Amino acid sequence: MSYINGVDISSMLSLEESGVIFRRPDGEPEDLLSILAGAGVNYVRVRVWNDPFDAEGNGYGGGNVGVDRAVEIGRRATAHGMRVLVDFHYSDFWADPLRQLVPKAWAGLDADGVAAAVGDFTALALTQFREAGVDVGMVQVGNETNEAVAGLQTWPEMCAVFAAGSAAVRRVLPEALVALHFTNPEEPGRYERYAATLAEAGVDYDVFASSYYAFWHGTLENLTTLLHDIVDRYGKQVMVAETSWTYTLEEGDGSENAVTEAHPAYPATIDGQAQAWEDVHRAVADVGPAGLGVFYWEPAWLPVGPPSERSANQMLWDRFGSGWMSRHAADYDPVHAGFPHPGCSWENQAWFDFAGHPHATLSRLGRPLASVPTKD
């Protein structure tokens, strides 16, 4: 398998529907996947939500990435020669350490019922990917599942979900790798506890995946040490499923960004962004052959319009789901309906400027570690 230089572009369809245009270095409009493939990206990660729509069919935002839309992104990535990582959240909207909400359709199920539903949903969704000819190389069973998944919060219940999802992957796409995804590597003992618990429960998986954002997650030396330990103790492959860095502290659409302040790790410049990206790759490559690679999170999530057009932007976010959270998500996720960034919170971490022109560092971003060997 080739070393992974991947990107998560799950918001792509909603951005296109909102009129966002991506451009080649010469300024001419171009398909996003063509630009990324030409730069050297070889893997696309796409999140999958069960039902990211309200009863009237209005999308929750974040790309409105249900199965059908995820398959379409995967099909287009495959057409450009990229492999695909399918990232199941097992939620109708964002799943992360702050929230692991049960899908609406599973709300009345007990823990055994949820695990069974995970297996059925995973199998049906992956069958759609397979029948569409998508080159799925890896499947993520849950997203940043630190202490919960699909609304379940005990480790025996969580392990049953992981096992059910994994079994579905093995059945439908037996050649695909199964990944489990966690975060907060900076917290001592966390990853060792997770890996030991999974081993004790006999959960079948191939890849222990970590998020790593230098704003929040400690040093790269610590990350390498933790991942190396998981390889040595448990025989797993490892990777970074999410990372990013700011190239500016400016805001581009009238909606506050997730990262708004300078950080001492790297400057908020395009060169600082490229160096941060390369350093994360080196940290994973330093693990050895079991270090599979890195995915950059949403390097193409751009504003749909400037801050001066905030009201018009809101209409696009609500209509097409091109912002972080539309007005229609409040009933499903009321706790986060008041987030300060209903629009794009990530444009200052993109690989393109606010008008869709790629950074001058695109060749560095697309080929961050030309010296990393191909792993067979």
C-alpha positions in Angstrom: 0.0 0.0 0.0 1.2 3.5 -0.8 1.9 5.9 2.0 -1.2 8.0 2.5 -1.1 11.7 1.7 -4.8 12.3 2.3 -7.5 15.0 2.6 -11.0 15.1 4.0 -13.1 17.1 1.6 -16.6 16.1 2.9 -18.0 19.6 2.4 -17.2 19.6 -1.4 -20.6 19.0 -2.9 -22.3 21.7 -0.7 -19.5 24.2 -1.6 -20.0 23.5 -5.3 -23.8 23.9 -4.9 -23.2 27.2 -3.2 -21.1 28.5 -6.1 -17.6 28.2 -4.7 -15.0 27.9 -7.5 -11.6 26.3 -7.1 -8.8 27.4 -9.4 -5.5 26.0 -10.7 -2.3 27.9 -10.0 -2.8 29.8 -13.2 -6.1 31.1 -12.0 -8.3 29.1 -14.3 -11.3 27.3 -12.7 -10.8 23.5 -12.2 -12.4 20.6 -10.5 -11.2 20.4 -6.9 -10.3 16.7 -7.1 -8.3 17.3 -10.3 -6.3 20.1 -8.5 -5.6 17.9 -5.5 -4.7 14.8 -7.5 -2.4 16.8 -9.7 -0.7 18.2 -6.6 0.0 14.6 -5.3 -3.0 13.8 -3.0 -3.7 10.1 -3.2 -6.5 9.5 -0.6 -9.8 11.1 0.2 -11.6 10.8 3.5 -15.4 11.4 3.5 -17.6 11.4 6.6 -21.0 9.6 6.6 -23.9 10.7 8.7 -27.0 8.5 8.9 -29.7 11.1 8.2 -28.5 14.7 8.3 -31.9 16.2 7.4 -34.9 17.3 9.3 -38.5 16.0 8.6 -38.9 18.5 5.8 -35.7 17.5 4.1 -33.6 20.5 5.2 -30.0 19.7 5.7 -28.1 20.2 9.0 -25.0 21.5 7.4 -21.4 20.4 7.3 -21.9 19.2 3.8 -25.2 17.3 4.5 -23.1 14.2 4.0 -25.5 11.3 4.0 -24.7 8.0 2.3 -25.7 9.1 -1.2 -23.6 12.2 -1.1 -20.6 10.4 0.4 -20.8 7.8 -2.4 -20.8 10.6 -5.0 -17.7 12.2 -3.5 -16.1 8.7 -3.4 -17.0 8.0 -7.0 -15.4 11.2 -8.2 -12.3 10.6 -6.1 -11.9 7.1 -7.6 -12.2 8.6 -11.1 -9.2 10.7 -10.3 -7.2 7.8 -9.1 -7.6 8.3 -5.4 -8.5 5.7 -2.8 -11.3 6.5 -0.3 -11.6 6.3 3.5 -15.2 6.1 4.6 -15.6 7.8 8.0 -18.8 6.6 9.7 -19.9 8.9 12.5 -23.0 6.7 13.5 -24.8 10.0 14.2 -27.0 12.3 12.1 -24.6 15.1 12.6 -21.1 15.8 14.1 -19.6 13.2 16.3 -16.6 14.1 18.3 -15.4 14.1 22.0 -18.1 16.7 22.9 -21.0 14.8 21.4 -21.8 11.3 20.1 -25.5 11.7 19.4 -27.6 8.6 18.6 -29.2 8.8 15.1 -32.9 9.7 15.1 -33.9 6.3 13.8 -32.1 4.4 16.6 -33.3 6.6 19.5 -35.6 3.9 21.0 -33.1 1.0 20.7 -31.2 -0.6 23.6 -27.4 -1.1 23.4 -27.8 -4.5 21.7 -30.2 -2.9 19.2 -27.8 -0.1 18.5 -24.9 -2.5 17.8 -27.1 -4.5 15.4 -28.2 -1.3 13.7 -24.6 -0.3 13.3 -23.8 -3.5 11.6 -26.8 -3.3 9.2 -26.2 0.4 8.4 -22.5 -0.1 7.7 -23.1 -3.1 5.5 -25.9 -1.4 3.5 -23.8 1.8 3.1 -20.7 0.0 2.0 -22.7 -2.0 -0.5 -23.6 1.3 -2.1 -20.0 2.3 -2.3 -19.0 -1.0 -3.8 -21.8 -1.0 -6.4 -20.8 2.5 -7.4 -17.3 1.3 -8.1 -15.7 3.4 -5.3 -12.2 2.3 -4.4 -12.6 2.0 -0.7 -9.3 1.2 1.0 -10.2 1.9 4.6 -13.3 2.2 6.7 -13.5 4.2 10.0 -15.9 2.7 12.5 -16.7 5.8 14.5 -15.2 9.3 14.7 -13.2 10.5 17.7 -14.9 8.0 19.9 -13.1 8.8 23.1 -15.7 7.8 25.6 -18.9 7.2 23.5 -20.2 6.2 20.1 -23.8 6.2 18.7 -25.0 7.5 22.1 -23.5 4.7 24.1 -21.1 5.5 26.9 -19.8 2.3 28.4 -16.8 0.5 27.0 -18.6 -2.9 26.7 -21.3 -1.3 24.7 -18.8 0.7 22.6 -16.8 -2.4 21.9 -19.9 -4.2 20.7 -20.5 -1.3 18.3 -16.9 -1.4 17.1 -17.2 -5.2 16.6 -20.5 -4.9 14.7 -19.1 -2.2 12.4 -15.9 -4.1 11.8 -17.7 -7.4 11.0 -19.8 -5.5 8.4 -16.7 -4.2 6.7 -15.1 -7.6 6.6 -18.2 -9.0 5.1 -18.8 -6.4 2.4 -15.3 -5.1 1.6 -12.9 -7.8 2.9 -9.8 -6.1 1.5 -10.5 -2.8 3.2 -8.7 -1.8 6.4 -10.8 -1.2 9.5 -9.8 1.9 11.5 -10.8 3.1 15.0 -10.4 6.8 15.7 -9.6 8.6 18.9 -8.2 11.9 20.0 -6.5 13.8 22.8 -3.1 12.1 22.6 -1.7 14.8 25.0 -3.5 13.2 27.9 -1.2 10.7 29.7 -2.4 7.1 29.6 -5.5 7.7 27.4 -4.3 5.8 24.3 -2.8 3.0 26.3 -6.1 2.5 28.1 -8.1 2.5 24.9 -5.8 0.1 23.1 -5.7 -2.2 26.1 -9.5 -2.2 26.4 -10.0 -3.0 22.8 -7.5 -5.8 23.0 -9.1 -7.3 26.1 -12.5 -7.2 24.4 -11.1 -8.8 21.3 -12.3 -6.1 18.9 -11.2 -6.8 15.3 -9.5 -3.8 13.7 -6.4 -2.9 11.7 -5.6 0.7 12.3 -5.4 2.9 15.5 -6.1 6.4 14.1 -5.5 9.6 16.0 -6.4 13.2 15.5 -3.5 15.6 16.0 -3.9 19.4 16.0 -0.9 21.2 17.3 -3.2 23.9 18.8 -4.5 21.3 21.3 -2.7 18.0 21.3 0.7 18.3 22.7 4.0 17.6 21.0 4.8 15.5 17.9 7.4 13.6 19.8 4.7 12.4 22.2 2.5 11.5 19.3 5.2 9.4 17.7 6.0 7.7 21.0 2.3 6.8 21.6 1.8 5.5 18.1 5.0 3.5 18.2 3.9 1.9 21.5 0.6 0.8 20.0 2.4 -0.8 17.0 4.8 -2.6 19.3 2.3 -3.8 22.0 -0.7 -4.5 19.9 0.5 -5.1 16.4 -1.7 -2.4 14.9 -1.0 0.0 12.1 -1.4 3.7 12.9 -2.1 7.0 11.2 -3.3 10.6 11.8 -6.9 10.8 10.6 -7.1 14.6 11.1 -4.7 17.5 11.2 -4.5 21.1 10.0 -2.9 24.5 10.5 -3.8 28.2 10.0 -2.3 30.1 7.2 -3.9 33.3 8.3 -5.9 34.6 11.3 -8.3 36.5 9.1 -12.0 35.5 8.8 -13.6 35.2 5.4 -17.4 34.9 5.6 -18.8 36.8 8.6 -18.8 33.7 10.8 -16.2 33.2 13.5 -13.4 30.7 12.9 -12.5 27.7 15.1 -9.0 29.0 15.6 -8.6 32.8 15.9 -5.3 33.3 17.8 -1.7 32.8 17.0 0.0 29.7 18.5 3.7 29.4 19.2 4.1 26.0 17.4 4.1 27.6 13.9 3.4 31.0 12.4 0.0 31.6 10.8 1.4 31.8 7.3 1.3 29.6 4.2 4.9 28.5 4.9 4.0 27.8 8.5 1.0 25.7 7.4 3.2 23.7 5.0 5.8 23.1 7.7 3.2 21.9 10.2 1.8 19.5 7.6 5.2 18.1 6.8 6.1 17.7 10.5 3.0 15.7 11.2 3.9 13.4 8.3 7.4 13.0 9.6 6.0 12.1 13.1 4.0 9.3 11.6 6.7 8.1 9.2 9.1 7.9 12.1 6.9 5.1 13.6 8.2 2.9 10.7 6.4 0.8 8.2 3.2 0.6 10.3 2.8 4.4 10.1 0.3 4.6 7.2 0.2 8.4 6.7 -1.9 11.5 7.4 -5.2 13.2 6.4 -5.6 16.9 6.3 -9.0 18.0 7.6 -11.1 20.0 5.1 -8.3 21.9 3.2 -10.9 23.1 0.7 -13.7 24.4 3.0 -14.0 28.0 1.7 -16.3 30.9 2.3 -19.4 31.0 0.1 -19.2 34.9 0.2 -17.4 37.7 1.9 -18.2 39.0 5.4 -20.1 42.0 3.9 -22.6 39.5 2.5 -23.3 37.7 5.8 -27.1 37.5 5.3 -26.7 36.1 1.8 -24.1 33.6 3.1 -26.5 32.5 5.8 -29.1 31.7 3.1 -26.6 29.5 1.3 -25.5 27.7 4.5 -29.1 26.9 5.3 -30.0 25.9 1.7 -27.0 23.8 0.8 -25.4 22.9 4.1 -22.1 24.7 3.2 -21.6 26.0 6.7 -20.7 24.3 9.9 -24.3 24.1 11.1 -27.6 25.3 9.5 -30.6 26.6 11.3 -32.3 23.3 10.7 -29.9 21.3 13.0 -31.2 22.9 16.2 -33.8 20.3 17.0 -31.3 17.4 16.6 -28.3 19.1 18.3 -29.7 22.0 20.4 -26.6 22.2 22.6 -24.5 23.4 19.7 -27.1 25.4 17.8 -25.6 28.6 19.4 -22.0 28.0 18.1 -20.4 31.3 17.0 -19.6 29.8 13.6 -22.7 28.7 11.6 -20.7 29.3 8.4 -17.3 28.0 7.5 -15.1 27.9 10.6 -12.1 26.5 8.7 -11.3 28.8 5.8 -8.2 30.2 7.5 -6.8 26.6 7.5 -7.5 25.8 3.9 -5.0 25.2 1.1 -6.7 27.9 -1.0 -7.3 31.6 -0.4 -10.8 32.8 0.2 -11.4 33.2 -3.6 -10.3 29.7 -4.4 -6.7 30.3 -5.6 -4.3 27.6 -4.3 -1.5 28.6 -2.1 2.0 29.0 -3.6 2.9 26.0 -1.3 0.5 23.6 -3.0 3.3 21.4 -4.3 4.7 21.1 -0.8 1.2 20.4 0.6 0.5 17.8 -2.1 3.8 16.0 -1.6 4.8 16.6 2.0 7.3 13.8 2.3 8.7 12.8 -1.1 11.3 10.7 0.7 8.7 8.5 2.4 9.0 5.1 0.7 6.1 3.2 -0.9 5.0 0.4 1.5 3.9 -2.8 -0.2 
